[in-house]
Amino acid sequence: MTVSKEPLGRRFNRLWAAYTVSAFGTRLAFNALPLTALLVLHAGPTQVAALSAAGAAVGAVAAVPLGPWVEGRRKRPVMIAMDLVRCAAMLSVPAAYALGLLGFAQLLVVSVVVGAADIAFSAASGAFLKSLLPPERLLRANGRLESTTWTTTMLGPPLGGAAVGALGPMLTVTVDAVSYLLSAVGLRAVGEGEARPGRGGAAERSAGGVPGPRTEGASGGDAARREADGPEPGGSGSGGPEIAKGPETAKGPARPRTRAADLLTGWRFLLADPALRPLFLNTVLVNGLIMATEPLLTVLLVDRLGFAPWQYGLAFALPCVGGLIGSRLARPLVARYGRRAVLLTTGTLRVCWLPWLALTGPGVGGFALVVAVELAMILCIGVYNPVLVTYRLDRLPADRVARVLAAWSVTSRAAIATLTALGGLLAAVTGTRTALLAAGLLALTTPLLLIGAGRTVRDTAPDAPEVPAR
């Protein structure tokens, strides 16, 4: 795989700056809505859990039609619109609080709206990055976005926790809303030059358009330890402008209408592609199991073992250094050992640590064990994510990027919600440590899903497979 050392350009730098602002605001407001329910509305554990799980699950379902909708539109305006939607949704919380009208139902609606907008933004940003950079620069770009994710994850939650303790959760909710607004301003500054999608998803490239690729994982604002996206191989990067076929009006090519069959295009592509299918199934299951352990570990550390809130926050902040280091190592490791070896090795190593969390004890020893386990796991994830994201973009044809990325995100969020709920039920029946151990042992089986990828992933950028779009 060719890895370029050329500068990524002013437009990417502006995109990166917009992402940094948004990511920091989101990490600063980590768990802001559940904290608002708990501290302001005095909701019980069941309501808080429902807000976290149901909001994500319903948001994912609501986002299903957004993939085809995003595919038929220019991606930068979609990203700006989703930032503004998230800003308005989050600002409604402090506004309702100031008027004495805030209720649990509103928090649930805001959680759903933000979750659906997150998925649409991720799908659009993946397609936009793919059009912004050539394939050989994608790994560097994804590495930078990944390092930003881990840096903001390391700094945001501790600062946000201190802000909530001193001034209450409304401050962090407001900061998160403002960060979405600033992100929209930054995206507007990126400038025009984007391909105009035509009928059937074909790209009509303007004279100033830049053929290229993009990814999802790092730029979606999801919780830290997760997944990725990929770039475009075929068609539109071949040289001359590609004109969308179909009737034109005075305003340009007619936008394709979203049909019911389009809703499943992303999943059909993923399940039919022999290289992406095992990576997709593996990543969704691993992400779901990792996220399922978070509430269990919270109960174990804070409730059972008596860790102070600052110790709990520090135990999750310190290991994020591993993600920062891993994202820096991704490019040199791929250049030396090849993409397939890096994906298979780090994809296996990232799940070897979870079972040890069930052995966490009190005091300094328990704290050190959590930090060590999380550090090792996040280091592997920090290498794996940008490589996966770049490979995924390499596999995707330009006219299906948004639909495939939306399908990936929807499935991942649904899996996280499902496995988190099952983990909670298992903990209620068997105990927290047993549920943690079960999640860890199940995670040890997930490398079996990578066997297929070991046979199909190549170190040279492949041609995108021909899979019917409808």
Secondary structure, DSSP 8 states (H G I E B T S, - for coil): -----S---HHHHHHHHHHHHHHHHHHHTTTHHHHHHHHTS---HHHHHHHHHHHHHHHHHHTTTHHHHHHTS-HHHHHHHHHHHHHHHHHHHHHHHHTT---HHHHHHHHHHHHHHHHHHHHHHHHHHHHHS-HHHHHHHHHHHHHHHHHHHHHHHHHHHHHHHHH-HHHHHHHHHHHHHHHHHHHHHH-S---EE-GGG-EE--TT-------SGGGS---SS--------SGGGSSS-----S-EETTEE------GGGGGHHHHHHHH-TTHHHHHHHHHHHHHHHHHHHHHHHIIIIIIS---HHHHHHHHHTTHHHHHHHHHHHHHHHHHH-HHHHHHHHHHHTTSSGGGGGG--SHHHHHHHHHHHHHHHHHHHHHHHHHHHHHHHHHS-GGGHHHHHHHHHHHHHHHHHHHHHHHHHHHHHH-HHHHHHHHHHHHTTGGGGGHHHHHH--SS----------
